[in-house]
């Protein structure tokens, strides 16, 4: 399983920097996204995470409290964290 670790500050610049890593990881089964150290998350990274969950083998996201809160506020909790049954 491929693993990607997110930086503490996940803003638009971080999303742009992470995008190639996500593209390379998709399709080889689920990708583990370690977001446990995230303290700030913006819309661009939320979009990237939703895309990762829907693409290739999907993504398993280990969230920080800040990411949990951002997902709750934007209505993305189920989209980002609930298991998808195939």
PyMOL commands that set and color helices and strands:
alter all, ss='L'
color gray80, all
select helices_A, chain A and resi 12-25+43-54+65-74+77-81
alter helices_A, ss='H'
color red, helices_A
select strands_A, chain A and resi 2-5+9-10+31-35+40-41+59-63
alter strands_A, ss='S'
color yellow, strands_A
deselect
rebuild
show_as cartoon
